[in-house]
Structure formats: C-alpha cells, structure tokens
Amino acid sequence: PFELTDLEVCAVSEDGIGIEIDLTEQEEFIFGNTDASIYTTTYHFTQGEAASGQNPIANPSAFETLENP
C-alpha cells in the first residue's frame, strides 16, 4: 500500500463548486511499471460504490467539484 498526495486546485471561484479537475493525473504513479492498458480504471464517490462497480464518475479527466472542502 502507498499513500497518494492530495489533488490541489487553486481557482478563482466564490464557492469552489464546479471547478474542473483531472482525477486521472496520478494514474502513472499508481500503476508504476505495470501496464495500465490491461486494467479498466474507474472512479467513484465512495469505496462502497467502487467495490460494487456502481455509479462510476462519467468523465474523471474533467470532473467538476461538487463541494468546497
């Protein structure tokens, strides 16, 4: 196991909602020397959804934030 660094985005927005971020930008680190093309990578809002394969994020390379953490 390893720990990923947080994705940080600086944007001019009053509420921080609707900011587009690329969730896939850490895939190279995640896969390392493994051939990523032999896997199907999906992104989900919760670990439970990921485990069950439900509700994948439709466009993880252009995901719009839903809230301002």
N, C-alpha and C positions, 0 to 999 in steps of 0.2 A: 504493500500500500504506500501511497505517497500523497502529499497534500498539494493541491493546486493553489496558486496565488489568486487572489480575488480579481475579477474583471472590474476595472475602474474606468469611468467615463466622466469627463468634465464637459458639461454642456450648459448653454445659456437657456434656461427654462425656469419659469417661476415655480412650477410644481414638480419637475423632474419626471413627469409622466409622458410617455410617447417618444422617449429618446431611443434611437435605433442603436443596438449593439450587436456585435458578432459573437455569438456563443461558441462558434466553432474555432476560434483563434487559438485555443490551447490543445487542439487535437494532435498536432505534431508532437508536443510534449507527452501527451497521454499515450500515444502509440509508440513513441521512441523509434526503435529499429524494426518494429513489427510492420508488416504490410497492411496498412489500414484498408486497402481495397478488398480484402477478404472478409471484412466485417460490415455490418449495417449499423451506423451510429444514429441514435435518436436522442432527442432532448425532451424532457418532461418537467412539469411543475413540481411534482413530488416524487419521492423514491418509490412510493406505492404504485403510482401510475407507471413509472419506468419498469418496475418488476412485472406488472401485468400487461405492459405494452399499450396501455390506454392513454388517450389524449396527448399524442406527441405534438410538440411545437412545430407548426407547419413550415416556418422558414427560419431556422435557427441562425442563419448567417445575417439576417436582417430582423432580429427580434426587437419589438418595441416594448420598452419598460411599462409595467402596469402600475407601479407604485414607486415612490421615492424612499429608499431605505434610510 
